[in-house]
Amino acid sequence: MMDKKYKIGLIGAGMIAEKHINGLLETERAEIAYVADIKPETLKGIKGKYPAIKKTVENYIEILTDDSVDAVIICTPPPLHKKVFLDAIEHGKHILVEKPLAMNLEDVEEMIKAKNEHPELVISECSGRHSRLQPKYRKVKEIIDSGTLGEVYYVHHNCVWRQNRAGIEYHPTAKWFLNKAIAGGGPLFDWGVYDMAFHLGVLGDKHELEHVNNVILKNGLDAVDPGTDIFDVEEHFIAQMTFSNGLNYYWERANNANMEADNETRIYGTRGGIKLAFNTWDDATLTYFDVDNQARGKAQKKEEVVDMSAHAGDDQELSKHFIAMLDGKEKPVITLELARKHLDIIFKCYAAAKSTTLT
């Protein structure tokens, strides 16, 4: 018996929708039954680029009322996620919703409530894309679970870029990324969900935030013209946090700062440590630090290259995961409840900054 080919509709036709289209087509298990977007010119462009798309519509309700559609992927900006999600639930569709899940915890709770009323539906959020669906994640989690590091007490993560801002240098036509009312925030909101998904996941999702000790938010770090009247998202953030079970966490990201620092995570344990760049496109080397107790406690260091050869690509692995969830063979690596936990941390970091006015 041949595996079922699922009919899937995408709601939103921007850059992220194209990533899903490419990933789904590579699985050979999905038919792109619909793509919806409110802009006719965007639909015309995406249909011309991807002839495999069966139909484009300006009103996404047309997708939801088509009983032949099995699932939808929500690719709209975050403020629209909740409305589209609740409509999709009402029409009995399986759902993959882009990250960040929603603009506030009230919306997230409403989405979780609706999900819980329909346990027959497959529902997941996308922040597993660069975090939990890749070999580095699995290898690091395996090491930590083995107890080799002892008790992990500190995570230090930094990734500082110059002039790599969404809406300016990266995807410059998407000016909505610069407007906090639509984008939700800068790198803390946009990339923070991936960081949380990776770092808390390798630690077993057992740590709960106890206190945000300090947060620094900065923007306006150069004289570039953003091409829009609204540019109120952060470009650089630093957060220091305390979690349960004795975990401390230093967290820094910038899509534009007057400094550069490689994407690097350092995980400190009582018996050993690991250093890595967790993105799949970065160096695949894990560096271990521990003590050789057979040699009178002499410090030692070794390296191991994670085998990335079977990794099809982050977007492709996300699509494969969604199809496997629809098949009933896999459970979501990012549930709505996990997405809520990660967003709660991010919102508390913003609150700790005490002001949305950045200097």
C-alpha positions as YAML, in Angstrom:
chain: A
units: angstrom
residues:
- id: 1
  name: MET
  ca: [0.00, 0.00, 0.00]
- id: 2
  name: MET
  ca: [1.37, 3.41, -0.98]
- id: 3
  name: ASP
  ca: [1.83, 6.10, 1.65]
- id: 4
  name: LYS
  ca: [-0.91, 8.70, 1.63]
- id: 5
  name: LYS
  ca: [-0.20, 11.96, -0.15]
- id: 6
  name: TYR
  ca: [-1.55, 14.79, 1.98]
- id: 7
  name: LYS
  ca: [-3.31, 17.84, 0.59]
- id: 8
  name: ILE
  ca: [-1.88, 20.88, 2.34]
- id: 9
  name: GLY
  ca: [-2.79, 24.56, 2.22]
- id: 10
  name: LEU
  ca: [-0.41, 27.37, 3.08]
- id: 11
  name: ILE
  ca: [-1.81, 30.56, 4.56]
- id: 12
  name: GLY
  ca: [0.60, 33.39, 3.83]
- id: 13
  name: ALA
  ca: [2.81, 33.44, 0.73]
- id: 14
  name: GLY
  ca: [5.98, 35.19, 1.83]
- id: 15
  name: MET
  ca: [9.56, 33.98, 2.18]
- id: 16
  name: ILE
  ca: [8.80, 31.44, 4.92]
- id: 17
  name: ALA
  ca: [6.00, 29.90, 2.84]
- id: 18
  name: GLU
  ca: [8.53, 29.19, 0.09]
- id: 19
  name: LYS
  ca: [10.68, 27.29, 2.58]
- id: 20
  name: HIS
  ca: [7.70, 25.11, 3.45]
- id: 21
  name: ILE
  ca: [6.81, 24.58, -0.21]
- id: 22
  name: ASN
  ca: [10.32, 23.42, -1.05]
- id: 23
  name: GLY
  ca: [10.46, 21.14, 1.97]
- id: 24
  name: LEU
  ca: [7.05, 19.60, 1.35]
- id: 25
  name: LEU
  ca: [7.72, 18.96, -2.32]
- id: 26
  name: GLU
  ca: [10.96, 17.18, -1.47]
- id: 27
  name: THR
  ca: [9.07, 14.73, 0.75]
- id: 28
  name: GLU
  ca: [7.00, 13.64, -2.29]
- id: 29
  name: ARG
  ca: [4.20, 13.08, 0.24]
- id: 30
  name: ALA
  ca: [2.43, 16.42, -0.06]
- id: 31
  name: GLU
  ca: [0.30, 18.17, -2.64]
- id: 32
  name: ILE
  ca: [0.32, 21.96, -2.32]
- id: 33
  name: ALA
  ca: [-3.42, 22.23, -2.76]
- id: 34
  name: TYR
  ca: [-3.67, 25.95, -1.99]
- id: 35
  name: VAL
  ca: [-1.67, 29.03, -1.13]
- id: 36
  name: ALA
  ca: [-3.54, 32.01, 0.31]
- id: 37
  name: ASP
  ca: [-2.41, 35.62, 0.59]
- id: 38
  name: ILE
  ca: [-4.19, 38.96, 0.63]
- id: 39
  name: LYS
  ca: [-1.85, 40.38, -2.05]
- id: 40
  name: PRO
  ca: [-2.71, 39.26, -5.62]
- id: 41
  name: GLU
  ca: [0.74, 40.20, -6.88]
- id: 42
  name: THR
  ca: [2.36, 37.95, -4.26]
- id: 43
  name: LEU
  ca: [0.13, 35.05, -5.28]
- id: 44
  name: LYS
  ca: [0.95, 35.60, -8.94]
- id: 45
  name: GLY
  ca: [4.65, 35.54, -8.18]
- id: 46
  name: ILE
  ca: [4.60, 32.39, -6.07]
- id: 47
  name: LYS
  ca: [2.37, 30.52, -8.53]
- id: 48
  name: GLY
  ca: [4.76, 31.40, -11.35]
- id: 49
  name: LYS
  ca: [7.71, 30.17, -9.32]
- id: 50
  name: TYR
  ca: [6.05, 26.95, -8.14]
- id: 51
  name: PRO
  ca: [3.80, 25.43, -10.81]
- id: 52
  name: ALA
  ca: [3.08, 22.55, -8.40]
- id: 53
  name: ILE
  ca: [0.73, 24.85, -6.46]
- id: 54
  name: LYS
  ca: [-2.76, 23.76, -7.48]
- id: 55
  name: LYS
  ca: [-4.68, 26.91, -6.56]
- id: 56
  name: THR
  ca: [-4.10, 30.38, -5.10]
- id: 57
  name: VAL
  ca: [-6.76, 32.33, -3.20]
- id: 58
  name: GLU
  ca: [-6.96, 35.68, -1.46]
- id: 59
  name: ASN
  ca: [-9.32, 34.45, 1.27]
- id: 60
  name: TYR
  ca: [-7.89, 31.63, 3.37]
- id: 61
  name: ILE
  ca: [-11.38, 30.52, 4.41]
- id: 62
  name: GLU
  ca: [-11.64, 28.92, 0.96]
- id: 63
  name: ILE
  ca: [-8.89, 26.53, 2.05]
- id: 64
  name: LEU
  ca: [-10.55, 25.71, 5.35]
- id: 65
  name: THR
  ca: [-13.94, 24.98, 3.78]
- id: 66
  name: ASP
  ca: [-12.45, 22.52, 1.30]
- id: 67
  name: ASP
  ca: [-13.01, 19.12, 2.94]
- id: 68
  name: SER
  ca: [-10.29, 17.53, 0.81]
- id: 69
  name: VAL
  ca: [-7.57, 19.61, 2.51]
- id: 70
  name: ASP
  ca: [-5.90, 17.62, 5.28]
- id: 71
  name: ALA
  ca: [-3.71, 20.25, 6.90]
- id: 72
  name: VAL
  ca: [-2.68, 23.88, 6.84]
- id: 73
  name: ILE
  ca: [0.58, 25.67, 7.54]
- id: 74
  name: ILE
  ca: [0.17, 29.15, 8.99]
- id: 75
  name: CYS
  ca: [2.87, 31.44, 7.53]
- id: 76
  name: THR
  ca: [1.40, 34.86, 8.30]
- id: 77
  name: PRO
  ca: [3.02, 37.50, 10.54]
- id: 78
  name: PRO
  ca: [2.56, 36.67, 14.26]
- id: 79
  name: PRO
  ca: [-0.42, 38.99, 15.00]
- id: 80
  name: LEU
  ca: [-2.57, 36.93, 12.60]
- id: 81
  name: HIS
  ca: [-1.62, 33.50, 13.94]
- id: 82
  name: LYS
  ca: [-4.34, 33.21, 16.57]
- id: 83
  name: LYS
  ca: [-7.27, 34.13, 14.30]
- id: 84
  name: VAL
  ca: [-6.17, 31.81, 11.50]
- id: 85
  name: PHE
  ca: [-5.35, 29.04, 13.99]
- id: 86
  name: LEU
  ca: [-8.77, 29.16, 15.64]
- id: 87
  name: ASP
  ca: [-10.51, 29.17, 12.26]
- id: 88
  name: ALA
  ca: [-8.45, 26.16, 11.17]
- id: 89
  name: ILE
  ca: [-9.29, 24.29, 14.39]
- id: 90
  name: GLU
  ca: [-12.99, 25.05, 13.84]
- id: 91
  name: HIS
  ca: [-12.77, 23.47, 10.39]
- id: 92
  name: GLY
  ca: [-10.97, 20.38, 11.64]
- id: 93
  name: LYS
  ca: [-7.60, 20.90, 9.97]
- id: 94
  name: HIS
  ca: [-4.26, 19.62, 11.19]
- id: 95
  name: ILE
  ca: [-1.97, 22.60, 11.80]
- id: 96
  name: LEU
  ca: [1.68, 23.56, 11.63]
- id: 97
  name: VAL
  ca: [2.01, 27.16, 12.80]
- id: 98
  name: GLU
  ca: [5.06, 29.34, 12.29]
- id: 99
  name: LYS
  ca: [7.06, 30.74, 15.12]
- id: 100
  name: PRO
  ca: [6.78, 32.85, 17.21]
- id: 101
  name: LEU
  ca: [3.42, 31.34, 18.11]
- id: 102
  name: ALA
  ca: [1.61, 34.53, 19.17]
- id: 103
  name: MET
  ca: [2.10, 38.09, 20.35]
- id: 104
  name: ASN
  ca: [1.11, 37.53, 23.98]
- id: 105
  name: LEU
  ca: [0.40, 34.72, 26.43]
- id: 106
  name: GLU
  ca: [-3.34, 35.40, 26.45]
- id: 107
  name: ASP
  ca: [-3.50, 34.47, 22.76]
- id: 108
  name: VAL
  ca: [-1.32, 31.42, 23.38]
- id: 109
  name: GLU
  ca: [-3.62, 30.21, 26.15]
- id: 110
  name: GLU
  ca: [-6.64, 30.57, 23.89]
- id: 111
  name: MET
  ca: [-4.87, 28.56, 21.20]
- id: 112
  name: ILE
  ca: [-3.90, 25.84, 23.67]
- id: 113
  name: LYS
  ca: [-7.47, 25.65, 24.96]
- id: 114
  name: ALA
  ca: [-8.81, 25.18, 21.43]
- id: 115
  name: LYS
  ca: [-6.16, 22.56, 20.70]
- id: 116
  name: ASN
  ca: [-7.03, 20.60, 23.84]
- id: 117
  name: GLU
  ca: [-10.68, 20.49, 22.76]
- id: 118
  name: HIS
  ca: [-9.62, 18.68, 19.56]
- id: 119
  name: PRO
  ca: [-7.11, 15.98, 20.56]
- id: 120
  name: GLU
  ca: [-7.70, 14.22, 17.24]
- id: 121
  name: LEU
  ca: [-5.83, 16.98, 15.39]
- id: 122
  name: VAL
  ca: [-2.08, 17.11, 14.80]
- id: 123
  name: ILE
  ca: [-0.83, 20.52, 15.93]
- id: 124
  name: SER
  ca: [2.74, 21.79, 16.24]
- id: 125
  name: GLU
  ca: [4.82, 24.97, 16.14]
- id: 126
  name: CYS
  ca: [7.89, 25.48, 13.91]
- id: 127
  name: SER
  ca: [10.74, 26.38, 16.29]
- id: 128
  name: GLY
  ca: [12.04, 22.82, 16.06]
- id: 129
  name: ARG
  ca: [13.34, 23.84, 12.62]
- id: 130
  name: HIS
  ca: [16.83, 25.00, 13.63]
- id: 131
  name: SER
  ca: [16.90, 23.31, 17.02]
- id: 132
  name: ARG
  ca: [15.49, 19.85, 17.75]
- id: 133
  name: LEU
  ca: [15.31, 18.26, 14.30]
- id: 134
  name: GLN
  ca: [19.03, 17.97, 13.69]
- id: 135
  name: PRO
  ca: [22.02, 15.80, 14.63]
- id: 136
  name: LYS
  ca: [23.83, 18.34, 16.85]
- id: 137
  name: TYR
  ca: [20.80, 18.56, 19.12]
- id: 138
  name: ARG
  ca: [20.49, 14.81, 19.38]
- id: 139
  name: LYS
  ca: [24.22, 14.36, 20.07]
- id: 140
  name: VAL
  ca: [24.41, 17.03, 22.77]
- id: 141
  name: LYS
  ca: [21.26, 15.73, 24.47]
- id: 142
  name: GLU
  ca: [22.67, 12.20, 24.41]
- id: 143
  name: ILE
  ca: [25.86, 13.38, 26.12]
- id: 144
  name: ILE
  ca: [24.00, 15.35, 28.79]
- id: 145
  name: ASP
  ca: [21.54, 12.50, 29.41]
- id: 146
  name: SER
  ca: [24.47, 10.11, 29.89]
- id: 147
  name: GLY
  ca: [25.63, 12.10, 32.91]
- id: 148
  name: THR
  ca: [29.09, 12.67, 31.42]
- id: 149
  name: LEU
  ca: [28.97, 16.38, 32.19]
- id: 150
  name: GLY
  ca: [27.67, 15.92, 35.71]
- id: 151
  name: GLU
  ca: [25.18, 18.55, 36.82]
- id: 152
  name: VAL
  ca: [24.86, 21.36, 34.29]
- id: 153
  name: TYR
  ca: [24.98, 24.66, 36.15]
- id: 154
  name: TYR
  ca: [25.65, 27.26, 33.47]
- id: 155
  name: VAL
  ca: [24.81, 27.88, 29.81]
- id: 156
  name: HIS
  ca: [26.50, 30.73, 27.94]
- id: 157
  name: HIS
  ca: [25.23, 31.55, 24.47]
- id: 158
  name: ASN
  ca: [26.19, 34.38, 22.15]
- id: 159
  name: CYS
  ca: [25.71, 35.18, 18.49]
- id: 160
  name: VAL
  ca: [26.52, 38.74, 17.49]
- id: 161
  name: TRP
  ca: [26.20, 39.84, 13.87]
- id: 162
  name: ARG
  ca: [26.66, 43.18, 12.13]
- id: 163
  name: GLN
  ca: [24.09, 44.50, 9.66]
- id: 164
  name: ASN
  ca: [22.01, 41.37, 9.27]
- id: 165
  name: ARG
  ca: [18.63, 42.86, 10.14]
- id: 166
  name: ALA
  ca: [15.39, 41.41, 8.81]
- id: 167
  name: GLY
  ca: [13.67, 44.21, 6.90]
- id: 168
  name: ILE
  ca: [16.94, 46.01, 6.11]
- id: 169
  name: GLU
  ca: [19.87, 43.86, 4.96]
- id: 170
  name: TYR
  ca: [18.09, 40.49, 5.18]
- id: 171
  name: HIS
  ca: [14.81, 40.27, 3.22]
- id: 172
  name: PRO
  ca: [14.70, 44.08, 2.86]
- id: 173
  name: THR
  ca: [11.21, 44.19, 1.33]
- id: 174
  name: ALA
  ca: [9.67, 42.84, 4.56]
- id: 175
  name: LYS
  ca: [9.59, 46.13, 6.48]
- id: 176
  name: TRP
  ca: [7.05, 44.71, 8.92]
- id: 177
  name: PHE
  ca: [9.99, 43.04, 10.71]
- id: 178
  name: LEU
  ca: [11.02, 46.49, 11.97]
- id: 179
  name: ASN
  ca: [7.63, 47.23, 13.55]
- id: 180
  name: LYS
  ca: [7.27, 45.70, 17.01]
- id: 181
  name: ALA
  ca: [3.47, 45.84, 16.79]
- id: 182
  name: ILE
  ca: [3.64, 43.37, 13.90]
- id: 183
  name: ALA
  ca: [6.95, 41.53, 14.38]
- id: 184
  name: GLY
  ca: [6.75, 41.29, 18.16]
- id: 185
  name: GLY
  ca: [10.40, 42.25, 18.57]
- id: 186
  name: GLY
  ca: [13.87, 41.88, 17.11]
- id: 187
  name: PRO
  ca: [16.29, 38.96, 17.58]
- id: 188
  name: LEU
  ca: [15.04, 38.22, 21.11]
- id: 189
  name: PHE
  ca: [11.57, 37.45, 19.76]
- id: 190
  name: ASP
  ca: [12.52, 36.15, 16.33]
- id: 191
  name: TRP
  ca: [15.51, 33.91, 17.13]
- id: 192
  name: GLY
  ca: [14.92, 33.50, 20.84]
- id: 193
  name: VAL
  ca: [12.44, 30.67, 20.35]
- id: 194
  name: TYR
  ca: [15.11, 28.62, 18.54]
- id: 195
  name: ASP
  ca: [17.66, 29.25, 21.31]
- id: 196
  name: MET
  ca: [15.20, 28.24, 24.01]
- id: 197
  name: ALA
  ca: [14.11, 25.16, 22.07]
- id: 198
  name: PHE
  ca: [17.71, 23.98, 21.72]
- id: 199
  name: HIS
  ca: [19.20, 24.86, 25.09]
- id: 200
  name: LEU
  ca: [16.31, 23.91, 27.35]
- id: 201
  name: GLY
  ca: [15.64, 20.83, 25.23]
- id: 202
  name: VAL
  ca: [19.12, 19.32, 25.53]
- id: 203
  name: LEU
  ca: [18.71, 19.79, 29.29]
- id: 204
  name: GLY
  ca: [15.50, 17.76, 29.26]
- id: 205
  name: ASP
  ca: [12.97, 20.61, 29.46]
- id: 206
  name: LYS
  ca: [13.19, 20.31, 33.23]
- id: 207
  name: HIS
  ca: [14.34, 23.83, 34.10]
- id: 208
  name: GLU
  ca: [11.85, 26.59, 34.94]
- id: 209
  name: LEU
  ca: [12.66, 30.28, 34.87]
- id: 210
  name: GLU
  ca: [13.02, 31.70, 38.38]
- id: 211
  name: HIS
  ca: [14.34, 35.19, 37.75]
- id: 212
  name: VAL
  ca: [15.48, 37.50, 34.98]
- id: 213
  name: ASN
  ca: [18.46, 39.19, 36.57]
- id: 214
  name: ASN
  ca: [19.31, 41.75, 33.92]
- id: 215
  name: VAL
  ca: [18.38, 42.62, 30.33]
- id: 216
  name: ILE
  ca: [19.96, 45.11, 27.96]
- id: 217
  name: LEU
  ca: [18.16, 46.09, 24.73]
- id: 218
  name: LYS
  ca: [19.74, 48.37, 22.13]
- id: 219
  name: ASN
  ca: [18.90, 49.70, 18.69]
- id: 220
  name: GLY
  ca: [19.87, 52.68, 16.57]
- id: 221
  name: LEU
  ca: [23.41, 51.32, 16.44]
- id: 222
  name: ASP
  ca: [24.20, 52.85, 13.08]
- id: 223
  name: ALA
  ca: [22.88, 55.60, 10.83]
- id: 224
  name: VAL
  ca: [21.22, 53.38, 8.24]
- id: 225
  name: ASP
  ca: [17.90, 54.53, 6.75]
- id: 226
  name: PRO
  ca: [15.53, 51.62, 7.43]
- id: 227
  name: GLY
  ca: [13.17, 52.75, 4.68]
- id: 228
  name: THR
  ca: [10.23, 53.02, 7.03]
- id: 229
  name: ASP
  ca: [8.92, 55.46, 9.63]
- id: 230
  name: ILE
  ca: [8.69, 52.72, 12.28]
- id: 231
  name: PHE
  ca: [11.83, 50.98, 13.50]
- id: 232
  name: ASP
  ca: [11.28, 50.09, 17.15]
- id: 233
  name: VAL
  ca: [12.60, 46.54, 17.49]
- id: 234
  name: GLU
  ca: [15.86, 45.78, 19.28]
- id: 235
  name: GLU
  ca: [19.01, 45.04, 17.31]
- id: 236
  name: HIS
  ca: [21.03, 43.68, 20.24]
- id: 237
  name: PHE
  ca: [19.99, 42.08, 23.50]
- id: 238
  name: ILE
  ca: [21.78, 40.62, 26.50]
- id: 239
  name: ALA
  ca: [19.92, 38.70, 29.20]
- id: 240
  name: GLN
  ca: [21.09, 37.03, 32.38]
- id: 241
  name: MET
  ca: [18.68, 34.56, 33.95]
- id: 242
  name: THR
  ca: [18.37, 32.10, 36.82]
- id: 243
  name: PHE
  ca: [16.48, 28.83, 36.34]
- id: 244
  name: SER
  ca: [15.48, 26.07, 38.71]
- id: 245
  name: ASN
  ca: [17.87, 23.23, 39.62]
- id: 246
  name: GLY
  ca: [20.81, 25.62, 39.93]
- id: 247
  name: LEU
  ca: [21.01, 26.62, 36.27]
- id: 248
  name: ASN
  ca: [22.27, 30.06, 35.26]
- id: 249
  name: TYR
  ca: [22.06, 31.32, 31.70]
- id: 250
  name: TYR
  ca: [23.81, 34.12, 29.82]
- id: 251
  name: TRP
  ca: [22.10, 34.90, 26.53]
- id: 252
  name: GLU
  ca: [23.21, 37.37, 23.87]
- id: 253
  name: ARG
  ca: [22.10, 37.89, 20.28]
- id: 254
  name: ALA
  ca: [22.45, 40.76, 17.85]
- id: 255
  name: ASN
  ca: [21.47, 41.16, 14.23]
- id: 256
  name: ASN
  ca: [23.38, 44.43, 14.27]
- id: 257
  name: ALA
  ca: [25.99, 45.50, 16.82]
- id: 258
  name: ASN
  ca: [29.39, 47.16, 16.77]
- id: 259
  name: MET
  ca: [31.00, 43.83, 17.46]
- id: 260
  name: GLU
  ca: [31.12, 40.34, 16.01]
- id: 261
  name: ALA
  ca: [30.97, 37.07, 17.93]
- id: 262
  name: ASP
  ca: [30.53, 33.62, 16.50]
- id: 263
  name: ASN
  ca: [27.39, 31.65, 17.21]
- id: 264
  name: GLU
  ca: [28.64, 29.70, 20.22]
- id: 265
  name: THR
  ca: [27.06, 27.79, 23.07]
- id: 266
  name: ARG
  ca: [29.10, 26.77, 26.11]
- id: 267
  name: ILE
  ca: [27.53, 24.27, 28.50]
- id: 268
  name: TYR
  ca: [29.26, 23.94, 31.88]
- id: 269
  name: GLY
  ca: [28.81, 20.87, 34.06]
- id: 270
  name: THR
  ca: [30.36, 19.76, 37.33]
- id: 271
  name: ARG
  ca: [32.35, 17.00, 35.59]
- id: 272
  name: GLY
  ca: [32.71, 18.30, 32.05]
- id: 273
  name: GLY
  ca: [31.67, 20.84, 29.46]
- id: 274
  name: ILE
  ca: [30.79, 21.19, 25.78]
- id: 275
  name: LYS
  ca: [31.34, 24.02, 23.32]
- id: 276
  name: LEU
  ca: [29.58, 24.14, 19.95]
- id: 277
  name: ALA
  ca: [27.87, 26.25, 17.31]
- id: 278
  name: PHE
  ca: [24.42, 24.70, 17.21]
- id: 279
  name: ASN
  ca: [23.21, 25.92, 13.81]
- id: 280
  name: THR
  ca: [23.43, 23.24, 11.15]
- id: 281
  name: TRP
  ca: [25.32, 25.51, 8.74]
- id: 282
  name: ASP
  ca: [28.06, 26.17, 11.31]
- id: 283
  name: ASP
  ca: [31.08, 23.99, 12.08]
- id: 284
  name: ALA
  ca: [29.95, 20.50, 13.12]
- id: 285
  name: THR
  ca: [32.70, 20.15, 15.74]
- id: 286
  name: LEU
  ca: [31.83, 19.56, 19.39]
- id: 287
  name: THR
  ca: [34.63, 20.41, 21.82]
- id: 288
  name: TYR
  ca: [34.65, 18.56, 25.15]
- id: 289
  name: PHE
  ca: [36.40, 19.66, 28.32]
- id: 290
  name: ASP
  ca: [36.78, 17.42, 31.36]
- id: 291
  name: VAL
  ca: [39.28, 16.06, 33.87]
- id: 292
  name: ASP
  ca: [41.20, 12.83, 33.47]
- id: 293
  name: ASN
  ca: [40.96, 11.39, 36.95]
- id: 294
  name: GLN
  ca: [43.28, 8.56, 35.96]
- id: 295
  name: ALA
  ca: [46.01, 11.18, 35.53]
- id: 296
  name: ARG
  ca: [45.69, 12.93, 38.89]
- id: 297
  name: GLY
  ca: [42.93, 15.25, 37.75]
- id: 298
  name: LYS
  ca: [44.68, 16.58, 34.67]
- id: 299
  name: ALA
  ca: [42.47, 18.82, 32.52]
- id: 300
  name: GLN
  ca: [41.85, 17.47, 29.04]
- id: 301
  name: LYS
  ca: [40.16, 18.53, 25.83]
- id: 302
  name: LYS
  ca: [38.98, 16.60, 22.81]
- id: 303
  name: GLU
  ca: [36.93, 17.22, 19.69]
- id: 304
  name: GLU
  ca: [34.31, 15.23, 17.82]
- id: 305
  name: VAL
  ca: [32.73, 16.05, 14.48]
- id: 306
  name: VAL
  ca: [28.99, 15.40, 14.43]
- id: 307
  name: ASP
  ca: [27.89, 13.43, 11.38]
- id: 308
  name: MET
  ca: [25.58, 15.78, 9.46]
- id: 309
  name: SER
  ca: [25.48, 13.70, 6.26]
- id: 310
  name: ALA
  ca: [21.95, 12.40, 6.77]
- id: 311
  name: HIS
  ca: [20.54, 15.85, 7.55]
- id: 312
  name: ALA
  ca: [18.53, 16.94, 4.52]
- id: 313
  name: GLY
  ca: [18.33, 20.57, 5.61]
- id: 314
  name: ASP
  ca: [16.42, 22.35, 8.38]
- id: 315
  name: ASP
  ca: [13.33, 23.15, 6.31]
- id: 316
  name: GLN
  ca: [13.29, 19.71, 4.74]
- id: 317
  name: GLU
  ca: [13.52, 18.01, 8.14]
- id: 318
  name: LEU
  ca: [10.64, 20.14, 9.43]
- id: 319
  name: SER
  ca: [8.49, 19.07, 6.48]
- id: 320
  name: LYS
  ca: [9.44, 15.41, 6.98]
- id: 321
  name: HIS
  ca: [8.54, 15.74, 10.66]
- id: 322
  name: PHE
  ca: [5.14, 17.22, 9.84]
- id: 323
  name: ILE
  ca: [4.37, 14.39, 7.41]
- id: 324
  name: ALA
  ca: [5.49, 11.85, 10.03]
- id: 325
  name: MET
  ca: [3.16, 13.51, 12.56]
- id: 326
  name: LEU
  ca: [0.28, 13.26, 10.09]
- id: 327
  name: ASP
  ca: [1.18, 9.58, 9.61]
- id: 328
  name: GLY
  ca: [0.98, 9.10, 13.37]
- id: 329
  name: LYS
  ca: [4.63, 8.00, 13.49]
- id: 330
  name: GLU
  ca: [6.07, 10.97, 15.39]
- id: 331
  name: LYS
  ca: [4.91, 13.34, 18.10]
- id: 332
  name: PRO
  ca: [5.53, 17.10, 17.85]
- id: 333
  name: VAL
  ca: [9.01, 18.11, 18.95]
- id: 334
  name: ILE
  ca: [7.52, 21.53, 19.78]
- id: 335
  name: THR
  ca: [4.08, 21.39, 21.32]
- id: 336
  name: LEU
  ca: [2.05, 24.51, 21.93]
- id: 337
  name: GLU
  ca: [2.77, 24.09, 25.63]
- id: 338
  name: LEU
  ca: [6.53, 24.16, 25.00]
- id: 339
  name: ALA
  ca: [6.13, 27.17, 22.71]
- id: 340
  name: ARG
  ca: [4.26, 28.88, 25.55]
- id: 341
  name: LYS
  ca: [7.09, 28.17, 28.00]
- id: 342
  name: HIS
  ca: [9.69, 29.65, 25.66]
- id: 343
  name: LEU
  ca: [7.59, 32.74, 24.88]
- id: 344
  name: ASP
  ca: [6.96, 33.31, 28.58]
- id: 345
  name: ILE
  ca: [10.73, 33.56, 29.10]
- id: 346
  name: ILE
  ca: [11.05, 36.00, 26.20]
- id: 347
  name: PHE
  ca: [8.16, 38.18, 27.41]
- id: 348
  name: LYS
  ca: [9.69, 38.28, 30.89]
- id: 349
  name: CYS
  ca: [12.97, 39.42, 29.39]
- id: 350
  name: TYR
  ca: [11.18, 42.28, 27.65]
- id: 351
  name: ALA
  ca: [9.39, 43.14, 30.89]
- id: 352
  name: ALA
  ca: [12.66, 43.15, 32.77]
- id: 353
  name: ALA
  ca: [14.05, 45.72, 30.35]
- id: 354
  name: LYS
  ca: [11.44, 48.02, 31.95]
- id: 355
  name: SER
  ca: [10.82, 50.05, 28.82]
- id: 356
  name: THR
  ca: [10.09, 49.53, 25.16]
- id: 357
  name: THR
  ca: [12.03, 52.75, 24.45]
- id: 358
  name: LEU
  ca: [15.44, 51.64, 23.23]
- id: 359
  name: THR
  ca: [18.52, 53.80, 23.37]
...
